[in-house]
Amino acid sequence: MTREEILKLDRANVVYPWVVQGKGEPLVIDRAEGIYMWDVNGKRYIDFCAGLLCVNIGHGNKHVLDAMKAQMDKLCYVGTQFATEPKAKLASMVAEVTPGDLNHVFFTNAGADAVENAIKAVRWATGRQKIYSSWHGYHGATSGAVTLTGDPRRWPSEPGIPGVTKYFYPYCYHCPLGYKDNQSCGTACLQTLKAQVQMDGPKTIAAIFMEPIIGTNGIIVPPVEFVKGVRQLCDENGILMVSDEVMAGWGRAGRWFGIEHFDVVPDIITTAKGITSGYIQLGAMIWNDKVHEVFTQRPFVGGLTYQGHALACAAGVANIEVYRKDNLIEKSRLDGEYLHGKLKELMDRHPSVGDVRCKGLWACIELTSNRATHAPLAGYADCIRNVSGEFTKRLYALGLYLFAKWDFLFISPPLTITRAEIDESIGIIDEVLGWTDSLIGR
């Protein structure tokens, strides 16, 4: 089919997420390989965002595709009451790479329903109802997960599920409490959270959910002391700590899981995306031994038709094999250091760049209209102007795709990217940042 024929059908029948319907015109992608995508007219784009932060091993990996084809010939799906080799093997492999005693895996279809099941699990395991989540966090679009979400994607779904309270995460570049350095910001946010918990009744709170590194709201890396303090707060009050690793996991942040940067072990991990690198849908909720013990005495009343889907689990097994064989977790850490250096050079050249943040091959360029005051350029929820739409169009014209919103330009390439390809991509961003510089008269 031609591009025009595809777009005609697309406009007539496809509903797109997060946008007003019928506005704009999507790229029509025909194929992908490695870090590249090609549209139906043959134009090549660097996928500098790994799809939606998920294609960690790159597009078209033969080892994973061959494993999926072999599994399809053998068995794609059976009911959730049956055991299969792929499901058992993947659960074992997940338990091997998770920190501490996170040994028990409940497979889901994606990240949002992993969070939904974690909401149920923490309430049933503790007998408590209240849940804390961050104003800066994003946890998914289903009813419970979007209630835990802090950003404007939550607004159309309100009032949401009951019992959810928000706390401030230490976003030190724009400290919510007005502090100017990371340590003071982290300390103040932790003390504020402790005060909230005390006033709310610590023995009434089931769990504190967090993204160990905030994802689509700015790649916000908190001070280590903050995360350690949350772990201690949970331990002192019988509160479960849930680490949402849907984005931060699977090498994206230079470790198997993002929480490992903070030397603490949560009670539950929720994850998806990089578990299969997006080759097929799969998520997981992972319990420690303490949570699992509760459900050896009574049932965990949760389930999904496609839970532990054999084909998806086979893809997950092969995907982890690729991580190990190609040493992609360590590569992400080392190449992330290289990427961070390149981003600092961009910041030196462009006055519209206020801050750069990077962990592994996961980074954010934050735009500003005044570097001295940290004043925004687009503003929260584009309250000043829309910048990301035009920025994205200019990148497309130069053959680069990344995810942008508000003042944030997100970088999360496949972990297989070379340093030469990083340089090429940064060069394109460098060129387009000249446009944002012009918006502030520089």
Secondary structure, 3 states (H helix, E strand, C coil): CCHHHHHHHHHHHCCCCCCCCCCCCCCCEEEEEECEEEECCCCEEEECCHHHHCCCCCECCHHHHHHHHHHHHHCCCCCCCCCCHHHHHHHHHHHHHCCCCEEEEEEECCHHHHHHHHHHHHHHHHCCCEEEEECCCCCCCCHHHHHHCCCHHHHHHCCCCCCEEEECCCCHHHCCCCCCCHHHHHHHHHHHHHHHHHHHCHHHEEEEEECCCECCCCCECCCHHHHHHHHHHHHHHCCEEEEECCCCCCCCCCCCCHHHHHCCCCCEEEECHHHCCCCCCCEEEEEEHHHHHHCCCCCCCCCCCCCCCHHHHHHHHHHHHHHHHCCHHHHHHHHHHHHHHHHHHHHHHCCCEEEEEECCCCEEEEECCECCCCECCCCHHHCCCCCHHHHHHHHHHCCEECEEECCEEEECCCCCCCHHHHHHHHHHHHHHHHHHHHHCCC
